[in-house]
Amino acid sequence: MFKLIIQSVRQVIVWTFIAGLVYPALVTVVAQLAFRDRANGSLIAKGDAIAGSELLGQQFTGTNYFWSRPSSCTYTTLPSGASNLGPTSGQLQTNVVNNLAALRSAHNLATNAPVPADLLFASGSGVDPHISPEAARFQIARVAASRRLPVERITALVEQFVEPPQFGFLGEARVNVLKLNLALDALK
C-alpha cells in the first residue's frame, strides 16, 4: 500500500514537471522561433507606440474612420464573447434597430436604405477585427466626405485592404479595420 502511494506521488511530480514546465517551455521556444509575430500578439506599431493587434477589433467612433462591427463586450478582451441573445430576443432586436438607426443617420440614408448585416450584429467573439468588403464600401462616402478626400482615393484604399479567403477557400473576403484606418491616417 505504501509503495503504491510513493509511486503515485512520484508520477504526479514527474508529469507536473513534464506537462507544467517542459512542454510549455518547448511550445514557447518553438513559437518564438517559428512564429514570432503571431506568438507576440500580432501587434501593429504606429511610430513608437502600439496601435493595436491585427487579431483584436477595437472601436473607432469618429466619422473620419471606418467603423468596426458592434461589440457585445465593448471591445474588451476579458470577458469577450457573444451576447448569447437569440433571434427572438427583445434586447437583440433593440440593439439591431438602434445600430440601424445610427448607421442610417451617420450616412444620411433613407429610413428604408439597406445596411450590411455585419455592421448591425456583433460577432461571436465580440472583438472581431474584420468587416466585410461590403461594409467597408458602405462607409466610403462618409469617410471621404469627413476627410475631404476624393471617393475614388478612399475606394482604392479599401480595395487594397480586401483580404481574400484564407488559402483561397476558407471563410470569406474581409477587411481588417485597424490596418485600413492606419493606412487612412497615413494618407496625405
Secondary structure by P-SEA (a helix, b strand, c coil): caaaaaaaaaaaaaaaaaaccaaaaaaaaaaaaccccccccccccccccccccccbbbbbcccccccccccccccccccccccccccccaaaaaaaaaaaaaaaaaacccccccccccccccccccccccccaaaaaaaaaaaaaaacccaaaaaaaaaaacccccccccccccccaaaaaaaaaacc
